[in-house]
């Protein structure tokens, strides 16, 4: 996903496979294990592995020191539309005021549509997903659900995703959902999302959550 978005990959630690792939594909990356600009906040009531933080200013400083590009000539992954995209009259459209995406026995992500703001309010395990600083609940204008097979790759339970190939999913916006397909021809190529009639998905102006669901 870093490759298809021409992105700098910022991470804290890695698996042996990830370490090998970052080197193999020459991924511009910033690693909290070795790079400065990261810190721990152990006052949070969360497991230790979830206490690492950084910020954009520190990331930019490290990227500049490394000589990483901070611009791209590549086309954006998604096609955004200034004019409203109305999917309610499309074939197979269904009302989607409440969206529930189960990931495992321990984790479910859900969204509730707010007709006044025309945005989806995000929750995790039936609890509002709230920003720790602003105390505001996260929202999304668009939701793309991409169904992908996942499988364990070692005895530690690390997982891989079969995200090269094709599959199906949903595009959700303005209180409606329609089925879509996705195609990704190689690790470096962008994922292409299409409606069932074969036309490429355009999304409404606003932020988008791509939910990769097993």
Secondary structure, DSSP 8 states (H G I E B T S, - for coil): -TTTTT--EEES---HHHHHHHHHTT--EEETTTSSS-EE-TTSSS-GGG-EE--HHHHHHHHHHHT------S--SSEEESS----TTSTT-EE-SEEEEE-SSS-EEEEEEETTTTEEEEEETTEE-B-TTT--B-EESEEEEEE--EEE-STT--EEE--SEEEEEEEEETTEEEEEEEEE-SSSS--EEEETTS-B-EEESS-EEEEEE-
